[in-house]
Amino acid sequence: MAENPERNEGTETKVPQNELATADSLDSLKALLEEEKAATAAKDTRIAELEAQVAEFSGILENKTADLEAATTELANTKEARGQAVAKYLGMAKALNPTIPEGIIAGETIEEIEQSVEKGKAIVAAVKKAIQAEAAATKVPAGAPTRGEISLEGLSPREKIAAGLRPK
């Protein structure tokens, strides 16, 4: 049997340096590969968690969207009912206050209608007071006025003679 000159019993086995470097590189590459596999597995786990959260949030979003649509519909119905109630209240306010001109009583809310009714009552009261003051200033005595002599101013001489000849 031929002995390998590099290999003798009792002596160390010498491995060429390229083979050592390749073995070390191979071990380090295997270690890097294992690290990358572990990192990839961690990333895959995180991606799965995030996808589950996205699915959960999508379901929550769909529920909230449905709730929003229901609330929007309810709000529209409430606004319509409120508009009808305000219109009826406006009609009743006009009917209960016939002395206030119709153009004065107006409003989009019950509070505005109440304010316009109060304003209309104040206007009516002011007009009544003004009419009463005017009526008091131009008071006409009751009954027929007393007879006085006819004023002869502005009469022609003939009319003056005729007035003098009339029996008293």
ABEGO torsion letter per residue (X at the ends): XBBBAABBBGBBBBBBAAAAAAAAAAAAAAAAAAAAAAAAAAAAAAAAAAAAAAAAAAAAAAAAAAAAAAAAAAAAAAAAAAAAAAAAAAAAAAAABAABBAAABBEABAAAAAAAAAAAAAAAAAAAAAAAAAAAABBBBBEBBBBBBBBABGBBAAAAAAAAABBX
